[in-house]
Amino acid sequence: MDTRELIHAEIEHLGQEQLNELYQLVKDFTRANRSDERPSLMARLKQITIDAPPDFATNLDQYVSGERRAE
């Protein structure tokens, strides 16, 4: 039996609600693995925003330890 047949055999035992969940997982998985739809690393990095005080980088250790708090 190949992998596709094994998957089909397992799917036969699922109810409708579980099939709906599985479908969403499969859909998300296939979209994430399509290189033409997946944004580049640089595009994803550009989406990162940091909301921190102006001295955050300088005093990172104090913020991490709790000595300072962002206001």
mmCIF file as Biopython writes it, N, C-alpha, C and O atoms, coordinates in Angstrom:
data_model
#
loop_
_atom_site.group_PDB
_atom_site.id
_atom_site.type_symbol
_atom_site.label_atom_id
_atom_site.label_alt_id
_atom_site.label_comp_id
_atom_site.label_asym_id
_atom_site.label_entity_id
_atom_site.label_seq_id
_atom_site.pdbx_PDB_ins_code
_atom_site.Cartn_x
_atom_site.Cartn_y
_atom_site.Cartn_z
_atom_site.occupancy
_atom_site.B_iso_or_equiv
_atom_site.auth_seq_id
_atom_site.auth_asym_id
_atom_site.pdbx_PDB_model_num
ATOM 1   N N  . MET A ? 1  ? 0.838   -1.190 0.000  1.0 0.0 1  A 1 
ATOM 2   C CA . MET A ? 1  ? 0.000   0.000  0.000  1.0 0.0 1  A 1 
ATOM 3   C C  . MET A ? 1  ? 0.878   1.248  0.000  1.0 0.0 1  A 1 
ATOM 4   O O  . MET A ? 1  ? 1.831   1.340  0.775  1.0 0.0 1  A 1 
ATOM 5   N N  . ASP A ? 2  ? 0.563   2.198  -0.860 1.0 0.0 2  A 1 
ATOM 6   C CA . ASP A ? 2  ? 1.328   3.443  -0.849 1.0 0.0 2  A 1 
ATOM 7   C C  . ASP A ? 2  ? 0.718   4.428  0.151  1.0 0.0 2  A 1 
ATOM 8   O O  . ASP A ? 2  ? -0.340  4.174  0.726  1.0 0.0 2  A 1 
ATOM 9   N N  . THR A ? 3  ? 1.387   5.526  0.340  1.0 0.0 3  A 1 
ATOM 10  C CA . THR A ? 3  ? 0.977   6.504  1.358  1.0 0.0 3  A 1 
ATOM 11  C C  . THR A ? 3  ? -0.417  7.051  1.106  1.0 0.0 3  A 1 
ATOM 12  O O  . THR A ? 3  ? -1.198  7.220  2.043  1.0 0.0 3  A 1 
ATOM 13  N N  . ARG A ? 4  ? -0.734  7.327  -0.148 1.0 0.0 4  A 1 
ATOM 14  C CA . ARG A ? 4  ? -2.062  7.857  -0.481 1.0 0.0 4  A 1 
ATOM 15  C C  . ARG A ? 4  ? -3.151  6.872  -0.071 1.0 0.0 4  A 1 
ATOM 16  O O  . ARG A ? 4  ? -4.181  7.283  0.463  1.0 0.0 4  A 1 
ATOM 17  N N  . GLU A ? 5  ? -2.942  5.589  -0.310 1.0 0.0 5  A 1 
ATOM 18  C CA . GLU A ? 5  ? -3.927  4.569  0.073  1.0 0.0 5  A 1 
ATOM 19  C C  . GLU A ? 5  ? -4.039  4.459  1.591  1.0 0.0 5  A 1 
ATOM 20  O O  . GLU A ? 5  ? -5.133  4.260  2.117  1.0 0.0 5  A 1 
ATOM 21  N N  . LEU A ? 6  ? -2.922  4.587  2.293  1.0 0.0 6  A 1 
ATOM 22  C CA . LEU A ? 6  ? -2.960  4.542  3.753  1.0 0.0 6  A 1 
ATOM 23  C C  . LEU A ? 6  ? -3.749  5.722  4.314  1.0 0.0 6  A 1 
ATOM 24  O O  . LEU A ? 6  ? -4.518  5.569  5.263  1.0 0.0 6  A 1 
ATOM 25  N N  . ILE A ? 7  ? -3.557  6.879  3.731  1.0 0.0 7  A 1 
ATOM 26  C CA . ILE A ? 7  ? -4.305  8.064  4.164  1.0 0.0 7  A 1 
ATOM 27  C C  . ILE A ? 7  ? -5.794  7.866  3.916  1.0 0.0 7  A 1 
ATOM 28  O O  . ILE A ? 7  ? -6.614  8.164  4.785  1.0 0.0 7  A 1 
ATOM 29  N N  . HIS A ? 8  ? -6.146  7.370  2.747  1.0 0.0 8  A 1 
ATOM 30  C CA . HIS A ? 8  ? -7.556  7.123  2.430  1.0 0.0 8  A 1 
ATOM 31  C C  . HIS A ? 8  ? -8.171  6.119  3.407  1.0 0.0 8  A 1 
ATOM 32  O O  . HIS A ? 8  ? -9.315  6.289  3.827  1.0 0.0 8  A 1 
ATOM 33  N N  . ALA A ? 9  ? -7.433  5.094  3.766  1.0 0.0 9  A 1 
ATOM 34  C CA . ALA A ? 9  ? -7.945  4.092  4.704  1.0 0.0 9  A 1 
ATOM 35  C C  . ALA A ? 9  ? -8.228  4.722  6.068  1.0 0.0 9  A 1 
ATOM 36  O O  . ALA A ? 9  ? -9.229  4.394  6.704  1.0 0.0 9  A 1 
ATOM 37  N N  . GLU A ? 10 ? -7.371  5.608  6.513  1.0 0.0 10 A 1 
ATOM 38  C CA . GLU A ? 10 ? -7.579  6.277  7.808  1.0 0.0 10 A 1 
ATOM 39  C C  . GLU A ? 10 ? -8.755  7.241  7.747  1.0 0.0 10 A 1 
ATOM 40  O O  . GLU A ? 10 ? -9.524  7.348  8.701  1.0 0.0 10 A 1 
ATOM 41  N N  . ILE A ? 11 ? -8.894  7.936  6.636  1.0 0.0 11 A 1 
ATOM 42  C CA . ILE A ? 11 ? -9.972  8.920  6.478  1.0 0.0 11 A 1 
ATOM 43  C C  . ILE A ? 11 ? -11.343 8.252  6.542  1.0 0.0 11 A 1 
ATOM 44  O O  . ILE A ? 11 ? -12.308 8.864  7.001  1.0 0.0 11 A 1 
ATOM 45  N N  . GLU A ? 12 ? -11.436 7.030  6.096  1.0 0.0 12 A 1 
ATOM 46  C CA . GLU A ? 12 ? -12.705 6.312  6.093  1.0 0.0 12 A 1 
ATOM 47  C C  . GLU A ? 12 ? -13.323 6.207  7.483  1.0 0.0 12 A 1 
ATOM 48  O O  . GLU A ? 12 ? -14.535 6.026  7.601  1.0 0.0 12 A 1 
ATOM 49  N N  . HIS A ? 13 ? -12.521 6.318  8.532  1.0 0.0 13 A 1 
ATOM 50  C CA . HIS A ? 13 ? -13.005 6.153  9.903  1.0 0.0 13 A 1 
ATOM 51  C C  . HIS A ? 13 ? -13.400 7.471  10.566 1.0 0.0 13 A 1 
ATOM 52  O O  . HIS A ? 13 ? -13.795 7.474  11.732 1.0 0.0 13 A 1 
ATOM 53  N N  . LEU A ? 14 ? -13.302 8.583  9.852  1.0 0.0 14 A 1 
ATOM 54  C CA . LEU A ? 14 ? -13.572 9.891  10.438 1.0 0.0 14 A 1 
ATOM 55  C C  . LEU A ? 14 ? -15.011 10.320 10.222 1.0 0.0 14 A 1 
ATOM 56  O O  . LEU A ? 14 ? -15.629 9.984  9.211  1.0 0.0 14 A 1 
ATOM 57  N N  . GLY A ? 15 ? -15.537 11.068 11.182 1.0 0.0 15 A 1 
ATOM 58  C CA . GLY A ? 15 ? -16.859 11.664 11.046 1.0 0.0 15 A 1 
ATOM 59  C C  . GLY A ? 15 ? -16.772 12.972 10.290 1.0 0.0 15 A 1 
ATOM 60  O O  . GLY A ? 15 ? -15.679 13.438 9.968  1.0 0.0 15 A 1 
ATOM 61  N N  . GLN A ? 16 ? -17.930 13.572 10.003 1.0 0.0 16 A 1 
ATOM 62  C CA . GLN A ? 16 ? -17.975 14.789 9.193  1.0 0.0 16 A 1 
ATOM 63  C C  . GLN A ? 16 ? -17.220 15.946 9.854  1.0 0.0 16 A 1 
ATOM 64  O O  . GLN A ? 16 ? -16.500 16.675 9.173  1.0 0.0 16 A 1 
ATOM 65  N N  . GLU A ? 17 ? -17.374 16.122 11.159 1.0 0.0 17 A 1 
ATOM 66  C CA . GLU A ? 17 ? -16.696 17.220 11.835 1.0 0.0 17 A 1 
ATOM 67  C C  . GLU A ? 17 ? -15.178 17.047 11.772 1.0 0.0 17 A 1 
ATOM 68  O O  . GLU A ? 17 ? -14.445 18.011 11.551 1.0 0.0 17 A 1 
ATOM 69  N N  . GLN A ? 18 ? -14.719 15.826 11.967 1.0 0.0 18 A 1 
ATOM 70  C CA . GLN A ? 18 ? -13.283 15.554 11.878 1.0 0.0 18 A 1 
ATOM 71  C C  . GLN A ? 18 ? -12.779 15.746 10.454 1.0 0.0 18 A 1 
ATOM 72  O O  . GLN A ? 18 ? -11.663 16.223 10.247 1.0 0.0 18 A 1 
ATOM 73  N N  . LEU A ? 19 ? -13.590 15.379 9.480  1.0 0.0 19 A 1 
ATOM 74  C CA . LEU A ? 19 ? -13.209 15.588 8.078  1.0 0.0 19 A 1 
ATOM 75  C C  . LEU A ? 19 ? -13.066 17.079 7.774  1.0 0.0 19 A 1 
ATOM 76  O O  . LEU A ? 19 ? -12.154 17.483 7.053  1.0 0.0 19 A 1 
ATOM 77  N N  . ASN A ? 20 ? -13.964 17.893 8.324  1.0 0.0 20 A 1 
ATOM 78  C CA . ASN A ? 20 ? -13.868 19.339 8.114  1.0 0.0 20 A 1 
ATOM 79  C C  . ASN A ? 20 ? -12.568 19.880 8.693  1.0 0.0 20 A 1 
ATOM 80  O O  . ASN A ? 20 ? -11.900 20.701 8.063  1.0 0.0 20 A 1 
ATOM 81  N N  . GLU A ? 21 ? -12.205 19.425 9.892  1.0 0.0 21 A 1 
ATOM 82  C CA . GLU A ? 21 ? -10.943 19.840 10.512 1.0 0.0 21 A 1 
ATOM 83  C C  . GLU A ? 21 ? -9.752  19.403 9.673  1.0 0.0 21 A 1 
ATOM 84  O O  . GLU A ? 21 ? -8.826  20.176 9.432  1.0 0.0 21 A 1 
ATOM 85  N N  . LEU A ? 22 ? -9.793  18.161 9.236  1.0 0.0 22 A 1 
ATOM 86  C CA . LEU A ? 22 ? -8.698  17.619 8.432  1.0 0.0 22 A 1 
ATOM 87  C C  . LEU A ? 22 ? -8.565  18.379 7.120  1.0 0.0 22 A 1 
ATOM 88  O O  . LEU A ? 22 ? -7.454  18.673 6.678  1.0 0.0 22 A 1 
ATOM 89  N N  . TYR A ? 23 ? -9.683  18.692 6.506  1.0 0.0 23 A 1 
ATOM 90  C CA . TYR A ? 23 ? -9.654  19.444 5.248  1.0 0.0 23 A 1 
ATOM 91  C C  . TYR A ? 23 ? -8.960  20.791 5.441  1.0 0.0 23 A 1 
ATOM 92  O O  . TYR A ? 23 ? -8.138  21.195 4.619  1.0 0.0 23 A 1 
ATOM 93  N N  . GLN A ? 24 ? -9.296  21.485 6.535  1.0 0.0 24 A 1 
ATOM 94  C CA . GLN A ? 24 ? -8.670  22.784 6.794  1.0 0.0 24 A 1 
ATOM 95  C C  . GLN A ? 24 ? -7.166  22.627 6.987  1.0 0.0 24 A 1 
ATOM 96  O O  . GLN A ? 24 ? -6.390  23.440 6.485  1.0 0.0 24 A 1 
ATOM 97  N N  . LEU A ? 25 ? -6.748  21.586 7.713  1.0 0.0 25 A 1 
ATOM 98  C CA . LEU A ? 25 ? -5.322  21.327 7.906  1.0 0.0 25 A 1 
ATOM 99  C C  . LEU A ? 25 ? -4.617  21.056 6.584  1.0 0.0 25 A 1 
ATOM 100 O O  . LEU A ? 25 ? -3.535  21.583 6.323  1.0 0.0 25 A 1 
ATOM 101 N N  . VAL A ? 26 ? -5.231  20.240 5.767  1.0 0.0 26 A 1 
ATOM 102 C CA . VAL A ? 26 ? -4.635  19.898 4.470  1.0 0.0 26 A 1 
ATOM 103 C C  . VAL A ? 26 ? -4.551  21.142 3.587  1.0 0.0 26 A 1 
ATOM 104 O O  . VAL A ? 26 ? -3.547  21.366 2.911  1.0 0.0 26 A 1 
ATOM 105 N N  . LYS A ? 27 ? -5.606  21.941 3.601  1.0 0.0 27 A 1 
ATOM 106 C CA . LYS A ? 27 ? -5.626  23.160 2.797  1.0 0.0 27 A 1 
ATOM 107 C C  . LYS A ? 27 ? -4.523  24.116 3.250  1.0 0.0 27 A 1 
ATOM 108 O O  . LYS A ? 27 ? -3.803  24.666 2.418  1.0 0.0 27 A 1 
ATOM 109 N N  . ASP A ? 28 ? -4.386  24.317 4.554  1.0 0.0 28 A 1 
ATOM 110 C CA . ASP A ? 28 ? -3.336  25.184 5.083  1.0 0.0 28 A 1 
ATOM 111 C C  . ASP A ? 28 ? -1.951  24.631 4.740  1.0 0.0 28 A 1 
ATOM 112 O O  . ASP A ? 28 ? -1.047  25.379 4.368  1.0 0.0 28 A 1 
ATOM 113 N N  . PHE A ? 29 ? -1.801  23.326 4.870  1.0 0.0 29 A 1 
ATOM 114 C CA . PHE A ? 29 ? -0.520  22.679 4.579  1.0 0.0 29 A 1 
ATOM 115 C C  . PHE A ? 29 ? -0.125  22.869 3.123  1.0 0.0 29 A 1 
ATOM 116 O O  . PHE A ? 29 ? 1.022   23.209 2.832  1.0 0.0 29 A 1 
ATOM 117 N N  . THR A ? 30 ? -1.052  22.655 2.213  1.0 0.0 30 A 1 
ATOM 118 C CA . THR A ? 30 ? -0.717  22.773 0.791  1.0 0.0 30 A 1 
ATOM 119 C C  . THR A ? 30 ? -0.434  24.223 0.403  1.0 0.0 30 A 1 
ATOM 120 O O  . THR A ? 30 ? 0.429   24.485 -0.434 1.0 0.0 30 A 1 
ATOM 121 N N  . ARG A ? 31 ? -1.152  25.157 1.005  1.0 0.0 31 A 1 
ATOM 122 C CA . ARG A ? 31 ? -0.881  26.570 0.712  1.0 0.0 31 A 1 
ATOM 123 C C  . ARG A ? 31 ? 0.496   26.976 1.213  1.0 0.0 31 A 1 
ATOM 124 O O  . ARG A ? 31 ? 1.215   27.710 0.534  1.0 0.0 31 A 1 
ATOM 125 N N  . ALA A ? 32 ? 0.867   26.502 2.395  1.0 0.0 32 A 1 
ATOM 126 C CA . ALA A ? 32 ? 2.160   26.856 2.986  1.0 0.0 32 A 1 
ATOM 127 C C  . ALA A ? 32 ? 3.315   26.272 2.191  1.0 0.0 32 A 1 
ATOM 128 O O  . ALA A ? 32 ? 4.424   26.804 2.232  1.0 0.0 32 A 1 
ATOM 129 N N  . ASN A ? 33 ? 3.072   25.193 1.473  1.0 0.0 33 A 1 
ATOM 130 C CA . ASN A ? 33 ? 4.142   24.529 0.746  1.0 0.0 33 A 1 
ATOM 131 C C  . ASN A ? 33 ? 4.215   24.915 -0.725 1.0 0.0 33 A 1 
ATOM 132 O O  . ASN A ? 33 ? 5.051   24.385 -1.456 1.0 0.0 33 A 1 
ATOM 133 N N  . ARG A ? 34 ? 3.373   25.812 -1.165 1.0 0.0 34 A 1 
ATOM 134 C CA . ARG A ? 34 ? 3.451   26.301 -2.547 1.0 0.0 34 A 1 
ATOM 135 C C  . ARG A ? 34 ? 4.415   27.476 -2.574 1.0 0.0 34 A 1 
ATOM 136 O O  . ARG A ? 34 ? 4.170   28.502 -1.939 1.0 0.0 34 A 1 
ATOM 137 N N  . SER A ? 35 ? 5.484   27.328 -3.291 1.0 0.0 35 A 1 
ATOM 138 C CA . SER A ? 35 ? 6.510   28.380 -3.309 1.0 0.0 35 A 1 
ATOM 139 C C  . SER A ? 35 ? 6.008   29.661 -3.967 1.0 0.0 35 A 1 
ATOM 140 O O  . SER A ? 35 ? 6.460   30.751 -3.613 1.0 0.0 35 A 1 
ATOM 141 N N  . ASP A ? 36 ? 5.079   29.549 -4.922 1.0 0.0 36 A 1 
ATOM 142 C CA . ASP A ? 36 ? 4.603   30.748 -5.611 1.0 0.0 36 A 1 
ATOM 143 C C  . ASP A ? 36 ? 3.678   31.591 -4.736 1.0 0.0 36 A 1 
ATOM 144 O O  . ASP A ? 36 ? 3.547   32.792 -4.973 1.0 0.0 36 A 1 
ATOM 145 N N  . GLU A ? 37 ? 3.033   30.997 -3.733 1.0 0.0 37 A 1 
ATOM 146 C CA . GLU A ? 37 ? 2.133   31.742 -2.864 1.0 0.0 37 A 1 
ATOM 147 C C  . GLU A ? 37 ? 2.808   32.152 -1.558 1.0 0.0 37 A 1 
ATOM 148 O O  . GLU A ? 37 ? 2.294   33.010 -0.840 1.0 0.0 37 A 1 
ATOM 149 N N  . ARG A ? 38 ? 3.921   31.565 -1.254 1.0 0.0 38 A 1 
ATOM 150 C CA . ARG A ? 38 ? 4.594   31.819 0.017  1.0 0.0 38 A 1 
ATOM 151 C C  . ARG A ? 38 ? 5.456   33.068 -0.099 1.0 0.0 38 A 1 
ATOM 152 O O  . ARG A ? 38 ? 6.289   33.169 -0.999 1.0 0.0 38 A 1 
ATOM 153 N N  . PRO A ? 39 ? 5.257   34.032 0.820  1.0 0.0 39 A 1 
ATOM 154 C CA . PRO A ? 39 ? 6.084   35.239 0.751  1.0 0.0 39 A 1 
ATOM 155 C C  . PRO A ? 39 ? 7.542   34.922 1.075  1.0 0.0 39 A 1 
ATOM 156 O O  . PRO A ? 39 ? 7.840   33.980 1.809  1.0 0.0 39 A 1 
ATOM 157 N N  . SER A ? 40 ? 8.426   35.714 0.522  1.0 0.0 40 A 1 
ATOM 158 C CA . SER A ? 40 ? 9.850   35.499 0.754  1.0 0.0 40 A 1 
ATOM 159 C C  . SER A ? 40 ? 10.195  35.813 2.208  1.0 0.0 40 A 1 
ATOM 160 O O  . SER A ? 40 ? 9.411   36.432 2.927  1.0 0.0 40 A 1 
ATOM 161 N N  . LEU A ? 41 ? 11.364  35.382 2.617  1.0 0.0 41 A 1 
ATOM 162 C CA . LEU A ? 41 ? 11.824  35.653 3.981  1.0 0.0 41 A 1 
ATOM 163 C C  . LEU A ? 41 ? 11.888  37.156 4.225  1.0 0.0 41 A 1 
ATOM 164 O O  . LEU A ? 41 ? 11.455  37.632 5.274  1.0 0.0 41 A 1 
ATOM 165 N N  . MET A ? 42 ? 12.415  37.895 3.279  1.0 0.0 42 A 1 
ATOM 166 C CA . MET A ? 42 ? 12.526  39.346 3.453  1.0 0.0 42 A 1 
ATOM 167 C C  . MET A ? 42 ? 11.144  39.992 3.571  1.0 0.0 42 A 1 
ATOM 168 O O  . MET A ? 42 ? 10.962  40.915 4.366  1.0 0.0 42 A 1 
ATOM 169 N N  . ALA A ? 43 ? 10.182  39.523 2.799  1.0 0.0 43 A 1 
ATOM 170 C CA . ALA A ? 43 ? 8.823   40.065 2.884  1.0 0.0 43 A 1 
ATOM 171 C C  . ALA A ? 43 ? 8.226   39.788 4.253  1.0 0.0 43 A 1 
ATOM 172 O O  . ALA A ? 43 ? 7.545   40.642 4.820  1.0 0.0 43 A 1 
ATOM 173 N N  . ARG A ? 44 ? 8.473   38.611 4.781  1.0 0.0 44 A 1 
ATOM 174 C CA . ARG A ? 44 ? 7.964   38.269 6.119  1.0 0.0 44 A 1 
ATOM 175 C C  . ARG A ? 44 ? 8.679   39.081 7.191  1.0 0.0 44 A 1 
ATOM 176 O O  . ARG A ? 44 ? 8.047   39.514 8.155  1.0 0.0 44 A 1 
ATOM 177 N N  . LEU A ? 45 ? 9.985   39.296 7.043  1.0 0.0 45 A 1 
ATOM 178 C CA . LEU A ? 45 ? 10.728  40.078 8.019  1.0 0.0 45 A 1 
ATOM 179 C C  . LEU A ? 45 ? 10.266  41.542 8.033  1.0 0.0 45 A 1 
ATOM 180 O O  . LEU A ? 45 ? 10.269  42.187 9.081  1.0 0.0 45 A 1 
ATOM 181 N N  . LYS A ? 46 ? 9.874   42.054 6.874  1.0 0.0 46 A 1 
ATOM 182 C CA . LYS A ? 46 ? 9.388   43.430 6.803  1.0 0.0 46 A 1 
ATOM 183 C C  . LYS A ? 46 ? 8.094   43.617 7.587  1.0 0.0 46 A 1 
ATOM 184 O O  . LYS A ? 46 ? 7.772   44.736 7.986  1.0 0.0 46 A 1 
ATOM 185 N N  . GLN A ? 47 ? 7.361   42.555 7.810  1.0 0.0 47 A 1 
ATOM 186 C CA . GLN A ? 47 ? 6.092   42.637 8.530  1.0 0.0 47 A 1 
ATOM 187 C C  . GLN A ? 47 ? 6.279   42.697 10.038 1.0 0.0 47 A 1 
ATOM 188 O O  . GLN A ? 47 ? 5.322   42.976 10.759 1.0 0.0 47 A 1 
ATOM 189 N N  . ILE A ? 48 ? 7.475   42.446 10.528 1.0 0.0 48 A 1 
ATOM 190 C CA . ILE A ? 48 ? 7.735   42.458 11.961 1.0 0.0 48 A 1 
ATOM 191 C C  . ILE A ? 48 ? 7.798   43.892 12.459 1.0 0.0 48 A 1 
ATOM 192 O O  . ILE A ? 48 ? 8.514   44.725 11.903 1.0 0.0 48 A 1 
ATOM 193 N N  . THR A ? 49 ? 7.051   44.164 13.498 1.0 0.0 49 A 1 
ATOM 194 C CA . THR A ? 49 ? 7.116   45.472 14.133 1.0 0.0 49 A 1 
ATOM 195 C C  . THR A ? 49 ? 7.432   45.279 15.607 1.0 0.0 49 A 1 
ATOM 196 O O  . THR A ? 49 ? 6.986   44.315 16.228 1.0 0.0 49 A 1 
ATOM 197 N N  . ILE A ? 50 ? 8.199   46.196 16.153 1.0 0.0 50 A 1 
ATOM 198 C CA . ILE A ? 50 ? 8.567   46.133 17.566 1.0 0.0 50 A 1 
ATOM 199 C C  . ILE A ? 50 ? 8.042   47.387 18.233 1.0 0.0 50 A 1 
ATOM 200 O O  . ILE A ? 50 ? 8.402   48.503 17.856 1.0 0.0 50 A 1 
ATOM 201 N N  . ASP A ? 51 ? 7.200   47.199 19.213 1.0 0.0 51 A 1 
ATOM 202 C CA . ASP A ? 51 ? 6.648   48.305 19.974 1.0 0.0 51 A 1 
ATOM 203 C C  . ASP A ? 51 ? 7.366   48.319 21.316 1.0 0.0 51 A 1 
ATOM 204 O O  . ASP A ? 51 ? 7.005   47.576 22.228 1.0 0.0 51 A 1 
ATOM 205 N N  . ALA A ? 52 ? 8.378   49.160 21.432 1.0 0.0 52 A 1 
ATOM 206 C CA . ALA A ? 52 ? 9.209   49.189 22.634 1.0 0.0 52 A 1 
ATOM 207 C C  . ALA A ? 52 ? 9.650   50.620 22.918 1.0 0.0 52 A 1 
ATOM 208 O O  . ALA A ? 52 ? 9.631   51.469 22.027 1.0 0.0 52 A 1 
ATOM 209 N N  . PRO A ? 53 ? 10.045  50.882 24.156 1.0 0.0 53 A 1 
ATOM 210 C CA . PRO A ? 53 ? 10.538  52.218 24.491 1.0 0.0 53 A 1 
ATOM 211 C C  . PRO A ? 53 ? 11.832  52.539 23.734 1.0 0.0 53 A 1 
ATOM 212 O O  . PRO A ? 53 ? 12.516  51.626 23.273 1.0 0.0 53 A 1 
ATOM 213 N N  . PRO A ? 54 ? 12.171  53.812 23.604 1.0 0.0 54 A 1 
ATOM 214 C CA . PRO A ? 54 ? 13.371  54.205 22.853 1.0 0.0 54 A 1 
ATOM 215 C C  . PRO A ? 54 ? 14.670  53.604 23.403 1.0 0.0 54 A 1 
ATOM 216 O O  . PRO A ? 54 ? 15.608  53.375 22.640 1.0 0.0 54 A 1 
ATOM 217 N N  . ASP A ? 55 ? 14.737  53.350 24.695 1.0 0.0 55 A 1 
ATOM 218 C CA . ASP A ? 55 ? 15.969  52.812 25.289 1.0 0.0 55 A 1 
ATOM 219 C C  . ASP A ? 55 ? 15.961  51.290 25.413 1.0 0.0 55 A 1 
ATOM 220 O O  . ASP A ? 55 ? 16.783  50.724 26.133 1.0 0.0 55 A 1 
ATOM 221 N N  . PHE A ? 56 ? 15.054  50.635 24.730 1.0 0.0 56 A 1 
ATOM 222 C CA . PHE A ? 56 ? 14.883  49.185 24.861 1.0 0.0 56 A 1 
ATOM 223 C C  . PHE A ? 56 ? 16.160  48.419 24.516 1.0 0.0 56 A 1 
ATOM 224 O O  . PHE A ? 56 ? 16.569  47.534 25.268 1.0 0.0 56 A 1 
ATOM 225 N N  . ALA A ? 57 ? 16.783  48.741 23.408 1.0 0.0 57 A 1 
ATOM 226 C CA . ALA A ? 57 ? 17.990  48.013 22.991 1.0 0.0 57 A 1 
ATOM 227 C C  . ALA A ? 57 ? 19.132  48.242 23.972 1.0 0.0 57 A 1 
ATOM 228 O O  . ALA A ? 57 ? 19.879  47.319 24.295 1.0 0.0 57 A 1 
ATOM 229 N N  . THR A ? 58 ? 19.261  49.470 24.439 1.0 0.0 58 A 1 
ATOM 230 C CA . THR A ? 58 ? 20.343  49.799 25.365 1.0 0.0 58 A 1 
ATOM 231 C C  . THR A ? 58 ? 20.171  49.098 26.709 1.0 0.0 58 A 1 
ATOM 232 O O  . THR A ? 58 ? 21.143  48.645 27.314 1.0 0.0 58 A 1 
ATOM 233 N N  . ASN A ? 59 ? 18.928  49.013 27.168 1.0 0.0 59 A 1 
ATOM 234 C CA . ASN A ? 59 ? 18.654  48.464 28.500 1.0 0.0 59 A 1 
ATOM 235 C C  . ASN A ? 59 ? 17.905  47.133 28.441 1.0 0.0 59 A 1 
ATOM 236 O O  . ASN A ? 59 ? 17.128  46.815 29.342 1.0 0.0 59 A 1 
ATOM 237 N N  . LEU A ? 60 ? 18.134  46.368 27.399 1.0 0.0 60 A 1 
ATOM 238 C CA . LEU A ? 60 ? 17.425  45.101 27.210 1.0 0.0 60 A 1 
ATOM 239 C C  . LEU A ? 60 ? 17.510  44.218 28.448 1.0 0.0 60 A 1 
ATOM 240 O O  . LEU A ? 60 ? 16.499  43.656 28.870 1.0 0.0 60 A 1 
ATOM 241 N N  . ASP A ? 61 ? 18.688  44.085 29.036 1.0 0.0 61 A 1 
ATOM 242 C CA . ASP A ? 61 ? 18.854  43.212 30.195 1.0 0.0 61 A 1 
ATOM 243 C C  . ASP A ? 61 ? 17.971  43.649 31.362 1.0 0.0 61 A 1 
ATOM 244 O O  . ASP A ? 61 ? 17.460  42.809 32.101 1.0 0.0 61 A 1 
ATOM 245 N N  . GLN A ? 62 ? 17.791  44.960 31.531 1.0 0.0 62 A 1 
ATOM 246 C CA . GLN A ? 62 ? 16.941  45.447 32.614 1.0 0.0 62 A 1 
ATOM 247 C C  . GLN A ? 62 ? 15.461  45.184 32.341 1.0 0.0 62 A 1 
ATOM 248 O O  . GLN A ? 62 ? 14.699  44.911 33.267 1.0 0.0 62 A 1 
ATOM 249 N N  . TYR A ? 63 ? 15.053  45.265 31.074 1.0 0.0 63 A 1 
ATOM 250 C CA . TYR A ? 63 ? 13.671  44.961 30.729 1.0 0.0 63 A 1 
ATOM 251 C C  . TYR A ? 63 ? 13.390  43.460 30.889 1.0 0.0 63 A 1 
ATOM 252 O O  . TYR A ? 63 ? 12.329  43.067 31.373 1.0 0.0 63 A 1 
ATOM 253 N N  . VAL A ? 64 ? 14.344  42.640 30.480 1.0 0.0 64 A 1 
ATOM 254 C CA . VAL A ? 64 ? 14.169  41.190 30.583 1.0 0.0 64 A 1 
ATOM 255 C C  . VAL A ? 64 ? 14.107  40.757 32.042 1.0 0.0 64 A 1 
ATOM 256 O O  . VAL A ? 64 ? 13.308  39.893 32.403 1.0 0.0 64 A 1 
ATOM 257 N N  . SER A ? 65 ? 14.948  41.355 32.882 1.0 0.0 65 A 1 
ATOM 258 C CA . SER A ? 65 ? 14.993  40.969 34.304 1.0 0.0 65 A 1 
ATOM 259 C C  . SER A ? 65 ? 13.840  41.567 35.100 1.0 0.0 65 A 1 
ATOM 260 O O  . SER A ? 65 ? 13.565  41.119 36.213 1.0 0.0 65 A 1 
ATOM 261 N N  . GLY A ? 66 ? 13.158  42.577 34.546 1.0 0.0 66 A 1 
ATOM 262 C CA . GLY A ? 66 ? 12.035  43.200 35.242 1.0 0.0 66 A 1 
ATOM 263 C C  . GLY A ? 66 ? 12.417  44.439 36.023 1.0 0.0 66 A 1 
ATOM 264 O O  . GLY A ? 66 ? 11.555  45.042 36.663 1.0 0.0 66 A 1 
ATOM 265 N N  . GLU A ? 67 ? 13.679  44.841 35.994 1.0 0.0 67 A 1 
ATOM 266 C CA . GLU A ? 67 ? 14.102  46.062 36.675 1.0 0.0 67 A 1 
ATOM 267 C C  . GLU A ? 67 ? 13.440  47.307 36.088 1.0 0.0 67 A 1 
ATOM 268 O O  . GLU A ? 67 ? 13.131  48.261 36.801 1.0 0.0 67 A 1 
ATOM 269 N N  . ARG A ? 68 ? 13.230  47.274 34.777 1.0 0.0 68 A 1 
ATOM 270 C CA . ARG A ? 68 ? 12.546  48.364 34.086 1.0 0.0 68 A 1 
ATOM 271 C C  . ARG A ? 68 ? 11.279  47.808 33.454 1.0 0.0 68 A 1 
ATOM 272 O O  . ARG A ? 68 ? 11.191  46.626 33.120 1.0 0.0 68 A 1 
ATOM 273 N N  . ARG A ? 69 ? 10.316  48.681 33.304 1.0 0.0 69 A 1 
ATOM 274 C CA . ARG A ? 69 ? 9.064   48.291 32.641 1.0 0.0 69 A 1 
ATOM 275 C C  . ARG A ? 69 ? 8.715   49.324 31.566 1.0 0.0 69 A 1 
ATOM 276 O O  . ARG A ? 69 ? 8.935   50.522 31.742 1.0 0.0 69 A 1 
ATOM 277 N N  . ALA A ? 70 ? 8.176   48.844 30.468 1.0 0.0 70 A 1 
ATOM 278 C CA . ALA A ? 70 ? 7.755   49.738 29.403 1.0 0.0 70 A 1 
ATOM 279 C C  . ALA A ? 70 ? 6.487   50.449 29.852 1.0 0.0 70 A 1 
ATOM 280 O O  . ALA A ? 70 ? 5.567   49.819 30.374 1.0 0.0 70 A 1 
ATOM 281 N N  . GLU A ? 71 ? 6.441   51.748 29.649 1.0 0.0 71 A 1 
ATOM 282 C CA . GLU A ? 71 ? 5.263   52.527 30.072 1.0 0.0 71 A 1 
ATOM 283 C C  . GLU A ? 71 ? 4.543   53.105 28.911 1.0 0.0 71 A 1 
ATOM 284 O O  . GLU A ? 71 ? 3.533   53.786 29.088 1.0 0.0 71 A 1 
#
